[in-house]
Amino acid sequence: MLRLVALLVTAGVACVAYGIAIERSWYRLRRYDLAILPPGGPQRLAVLHLSDLHFVRTDPKKARFLASLPPADVTV
């Protein structure tokens, strides 16, 4: 039982460390082409999906990333 608790605590600490050290500054722009638009409609539709933004003034790297994003037709 003690071994299981130690394993769970270790896994929890590893997840928190990953979130703080790596994922916190891991911004990315992904592009996908999906053949779902109706015929006669626009050729492309740009959708910007922002997730877990947690934006603060003291994060210039995130501000530069957001400013560098291309304009979108829809923002979610």
C-alpha positions as MATLAB code, in Angstrom:
seq = 'MLRLVALLVTAGVACVAYGIAIERSWYRLRRYDLAILPPGGPQRLAVLHLSDLHFVRTDPKKARFLASLPPADVTV';
ca = [
       0.000    0.000    0.000;
       2.834    2.383    0.861;
       4.462    1.607   -2.463;
       1.253    2.568   -4.316;
       1.012    5.873   -2.442;
       4.661    6.630   -3.233;
       4.036    5.830   -6.908;
       0.987    8.109   -7.037;
       2.849   10.954   -5.321;
       5.797   10.530   -7.717;
       3.454   10.553  -10.733;
       1.721   13.676   -9.419;
       5.001   15.493   -8.865;
       6.188   14.486  -12.340;
       2.979   15.847  -13.931;
       3.267   19.158  -12.091;
       6.963   19.468  -12.983;
       6.172   18.778  -16.662;
       3.464   21.436  -16.658;
       5.696   24.030  -15.029;
       8.962   23.315  -16.844;
       7.862   22.285  -20.339;
       4.230   22.818  -21.251;
       4.042   26.309  -19.764;
       6.027   27.764  -22.681;
       5.179   25.240  -25.388;
       3.196   27.292  -27.905;
       2.450   25.918  -31.333;
       0.553   26.682  -34.487;
      -0.925   23.681  -36.224;
      -2.571   23.677  -39.609;
      -4.986   21.035  -40.832;
      -6.771   20.704  -44.165;
     -10.176   19.088  -43.772;
     -12.500   18.426  -46.695;
     -15.695   19.416  -44.863;
     -16.668   22.777  -46.371;
     -19.739   22.717  -48.631;
     -19.354   23.070  -52.410;
     -19.697   26.642  -53.592;
     -18.515   27.949  -50.222;
     -15.143   29.354  -49.259;
     -12.063   27.349  -50.153;
     -10.575   27.800  -46.688;
     -11.767   28.713  -43.230;
      -9.204   29.764  -40.625;
     -10.187   28.747  -37.093;
      -8.026   29.913  -34.192;
      -8.477   27.738  -31.093;
      -6.916   29.136  -27.934;
      -6.823   26.710  -25.016;
      -5.695   27.285  -21.429;
      -4.345   30.724  -22.279;
      -3.754   31.958  -18.692;
      -2.383   35.224  -20.070;
      -0.561   37.593  -17.712;
       1.248   40.845  -18.477;
       4.594   39.463  -17.386;
       4.768   36.871  -20.177;
       6.350   38.604  -23.201;
       7.076   35.317  -24.989;
       3.380   34.434  -25.051;
       2.488   37.993  -26.124;
       4.918   37.749  -29.073;
       3.496   34.363  -30.058;
      -0.078   35.661  -29.993;
       0.902   38.750  -31.997;
       2.565   36.546  -34.626;
      -0.556   34.453  -35.299;
      -2.195   34.930  -38.698;
      -5.679   36.496  -38.772;
      -8.510   34.002  -38.309;
     -12.077   33.834  -39.602;
     -13.269   32.362  -36.312;
     -11.655   32.388  -32.853;
     -12.674   29.843  -30.225;
];
